[in-house]
């Protein structure tokens, strides 16, 4: 049995910055036939197989669409961002530093660039190494925490480094329904097995160095 941990206000704030409409209740939608989704902002589109091909980062990102379409932005900011309603968000980025990096340094730099879920007051469910991107020293963690209002948060953090290159993948989701344990657990499992573990890196992108984290 998972020991439920109460999330602190500071850690909650980082999750709320990631999830739009964090204070609102979340409706659970019945499964529907997967359909391509389009972002109103960027026009970025999933293929008919539920995969988003990011030319910028040279990666095919699977985004399961059982619950509802994804809204994708891979053009306005330095991160590839995909959101599903107000309850789930995926962030992905590859970048090159001017210094030699490892996964811990890459995570520290990623957190300087933008707000990401904090491990503070969260329960570790799973941790494992991943060959993503190939050759990178990447470690992924799956975590769970509860807010004071009863909302259950689940998130996956993955950071990797190779030479002067860095990789980050973050998935965060929340629910406050009576079935929140099942809903959040299902989302975490689906995204872990059918998104993160199915990432396909199609080219070795030559990335622009990040000289000023938080500004670029």
ABEGO torsion letter per residue (X at the ends): XBBBBBBBAAAAAAAAAABBGAABBBBBBBBBBBBBBBBAAAGBBBBAAGBBBBAAAGBBBBBBAAABBBBBBAAABABBBBBBEAABBBBBBBBBBABBBBAAAAAAAAAAABBBBBABGBBBABBBBBBOBBGBBBBBBBBBBBBAAGBBBBBBBBBBBBEABBBBBBBBBBBABAAAAAAAAAAAAAAAAAAAAABBBABBBBBBBBABBGAX
